[in-house]
């Protein structure tokens, strides 16, 4: 199996080749909306899709239409913090759109949508290499789901000690 840096590079190219990204993103969010953990949630922590990631505009609209509260992550030091998703965003040093408002307690999170470059059906995840979600997920007591396009679902991804599986993977 590829080492993580080589696989990350390959999976970025694979994901960038998804031609119908916006349409499949809408399908992805419809599948997420059927999950019991999402349906029961009053607040949902998502992410702002960038580059070839799933487009999150329709997700944000769905969350609002269902009367749920959108939460977004921000990197502070080596950790992710949770912030309200309805305020202004700024571009982080990683090139990611992040909320500018105050950090909230982890207890406000009812469901977490987790991005990644690749997943397995068992929930192994290849992230971007910073370990932010690997440190975050064990700290938040909410169900979670990794999301990806079918091209990102692999039979195996390299894992190391400290890598945290997502509880379920939603694929479109």
C-alpha positions in Angstrom: 0.0 0.0 0.0 1.2 3.5 -0.7 2.6 5.5 2.1 0.4 8.3 3.4 2.1 11.3 1.6 2.0 9.5 -1.8 -1.6 8.3 -1.3 -2.6 11.8 -0.3 -1.2 13.2 -3.5 -2.9 10.5 -5.6 -6.3 11.0 -3.9 -6.2 14.7 -4.4 -5.9 14.0 -8.1 -8.6 11.4 -8.0 -11.0 13.7 -6.2 -10.1 16.6 -8.5 -11.2 14.5 -11.5 -14.8 14.2 -10.2 -16.6 16.0 -12.9 -20.1 16.1 -11.4 -18.9 17.3 -7.9 -21.8 19.7 -7.2 -24.6 17.3 -8.2 -23.0 14.4 -6.3 -22.5 16.7 -3.3 -26.3 17.3 -3.2 -26.7 13.5 -3.3 -24.2 13.1 -0.5 -26.0 15.5 1.8 -29.3 13.9 1.1 -27.8 10.6 2.3 -26.3 12.2 5.4 -29.7 13.7 6.2 -31.1 10.2 6.4 -28.7 9.1 9.2 -30.3 8.7 12.6 -27.6 10.7 14.2 -28.1 13.6 11.9 -31.9 13.5 12.1 -31.7 13.6 15.9 -29.2 16.4 16.0 -30.1 20.0 16.7 -26.6 21.2 15.9 -24.3 19.8 13.1 -20.6 20.4 12.8 -19.6 20.4 9.2 -16.7 22.0 7.2 -16.5 24.6 4.4 -15.8 22.6 1.3 -12.8 23.9 -0.6 -11.1 23.0 -4.0 -12.4 19.5 -5.0 -14.0 18.6 -1.6 -17.8 18.1 -1.6 -19.6 21.4 -2.1 -21.1 22.4 1.2 -23.4 25.2 0.1 -26.3 22.8 -0.3 -25.5 21.2 3.0 -25.6 24.6 4.7 -29.0 25.3 3.1 -30.3 21.9 4.2 -29.2 22.4 7.8 -30.8 25.9 7.8 -34.1 24.6 6.2 -34.3 21.9 8.9 -33.9 24.4 11.7 -30.6 22.9 12.8 -27.6 25.0 14.0 -24.5 25.0 11.8 -21.2 24.6 13.6 -17.8 24.9 11.9 -14.3 24.0 13.0 -11.4 26.4 13.5 -7.8 25.4 14.1 -6.3 26.9 17.3 -2.8 25.6 17.9 -2.9 21.9 17.4 -6.6 21.5 18.1 -9.9 22.0 16.4 -12.4 24.2 18.2 -16.1 24.5 17.5 -17.6 27.8 16.4 -21.0 29.0 15.2 -21.2 28.7 11.5 -23.4 31.7 10.9 -20.8 34.5 11.3 -18.1 35.8 9.1 -15.3 33.5 7.7 -11.7 34.2 7.2 -9.0 32.2 5.3 -6.7 30.3 7.7 -3.0 29.7 7.2 -4.0 26.3 5.7 -6.1 28.1 3.0 -9.3 26.9 4.7 -12.3 29.1 5.3 -12.8 29.2 9.1 -15.3 31.0 11.4 -14.1 34.1 13.3 -16.4 33.9 16.3 -15.7 32.7 19.8 -15.0 29.0 20.4 -18.0 27.1 21.9 -18.0 24.1 24.2 -17.8 20.7 22.7 -21.2 19.9 24.4 -23.0 21.9 21.7 -22.1 19.4 19.0 -24.8 16.8 18.3 -23.4 15.4 15.0 -20.0 15.7 13.2 -19.5 15.5 9.4 -15.8 14.7 8.8 -13.9 15.4 5.6 -11.1 13.3 4.2 -9.1 12.4 1.2 -10.0 8.7 1.4 -12.0 6.3 3.5 -12.6 2.6 3.9 -16.0 1.1 4.5 -14.8 0.2 8.1 -14.2 3.9 8.7 -10.5 4.2 8.4 -9.7 7.7 7.1 -6.9 9.4 5.3 -6.9 13.0 6.2 -4.7 15.9 5.2 -1.9 15.0 7.6 -2.4 17.4 10.5 -4.1 14.9 12.8 -6.7 17.6 13.8 -9.8 15.2 13.5 -7.8 12.4 15.1 -7.4 14.6 18.2 -10.9 16.1 18.0 -13.2 13.1 17.5 -12.3 11.4 20.8 -13.0 14.6 22.7 -16.5 15.2 21.3 -19.3 12.9 22.5 -21.4 13.1 19.3 -21.9 10.6 16.5 -19.9 11.3 13.3 -19.8 10.3 9.7 -17.0 10.6 7.1 -18.2 11.8 3.7 -16.7 11.2 0.3 -17.3 10.5 -3.4 -17.2 6.8 -4.4 -13.8 7.4 -6.1 -12.4 8.1 -2.6 -13.6 4.8 -1.0 -10.7 2.4 -0.9 -10.3 -1.2 0.4 -7.4 -0.1 2.6 -5.6 3.0 3.8 -2.4 3.1 5.8 -3.1 3.7 9.5 -0.9 4.5 12.4 -1.3 4.6 16.1 -3.4 7.6 16.9 -5.5 7.5 13.7 -9.2 7.5 14.7 -11.9 5.8 12.6 -15.1 7.6 11.8 -18.3 5.8 12.9 -19.8 5.5 9.5 -18.9 6.6 5.9 -21.4 8.1 3.5 -20.5 7.8 -0.2 -22.1 9.4 -3.3 
